[in-house]
Amino acid sequence: MVSFRDDSPELTRRDALVLRNQGVQKVLSIEQLAQLHAARLARFARNGVDRRLWGRLNGCNGTSCPNRVCSAACVFGERREINRLTREARRLLKGGERLWSVTIIDPNYFREPGRLGDFSMNGMFQALRRRIREAPANWATAQAVGAIDIAYNRERDGMETWAPHVHLVASIDAGREEIREVLKPRRSPPPNLVGATFRPVKAKPITNLANAISYAQKSTIDGRGAILDGRGNTDRRPLRVPDAAQLEHDIWLLGMRPRDRSFLSGAMVSRGGVVARKRG
């Protein structure tokens, strides 16, 4: 994997300034990253997680990196990668075709609390790549950048699940209905996890490219509780993520490198940044 790593805090600050100027809504400062990093390490220590798994992160502070290999559990390293990927992908996609923000939900990948580690990112990526390969000819020049996002859901009956899903920013010469048809999961969703209004693929035109890419790469957990709206349909409202789930997610990140959650199609990361890639 080619990494964008650079250990200069000034570079991190410059990235943040550029993204703010491009309209990205949530750009964290070095100080905010430090607070999140300290809170994550405190959770590891408080819950007796083997220090051999995370002790090396104690030396991470947004300046020089003390580790040979960066971990996705390092708040500084992960955010640096996300910010840089956002900048580089924007340069590639801004001159592209029709730009769409796409969310793909396949409940077959949902997992019970305590089983997030059983979720196969590779399986989800392979299935998505297969659907893109089988797309109509007008998708030959399509380019997409995104990532797997992790949500924590609580259903109306009290059932809780990890809900991995994909956010993409895509340059595709296609309309909304075609995007929904091409990218929808091939397997039927488990009936107990979705309602009558469930849409496996949501697509909407992009108004701010940099903000859409940054959102697609976000690494925080969204807690979502199911409710009934005024028409009797299931809707979601913010839910506080339980402490045990937050810790499980932290430990899950320990086993990954920054950008392992990222997905690119028709594009690749090179030493010069994110560039177009021909499909073989």
BELDAWO-V38580 format. One record per helix or strand. SS is the DSSP state (H for helix, E for strand). FROM is the first residue (numbers start at 1). TO is the last residue. If there is no record, write none. Layout:
BEGIN
SS_FROM_TO / SS_FROM_TO
END
This chain:
BEGIN
H_9_21 / H_30_46 / H_51_59 / H_75_93 / E_99_104 / H_107_109 / E_111_112 / H_116_118 / H_121_133 / H_137_139 / E_143_154 / E_160_171 / H_176_183 / E_201_205 / H_209_216 / E_222_228 / E_234_238 / H_243_254 / E_262_265 / E_267_270 / E_273_276
END
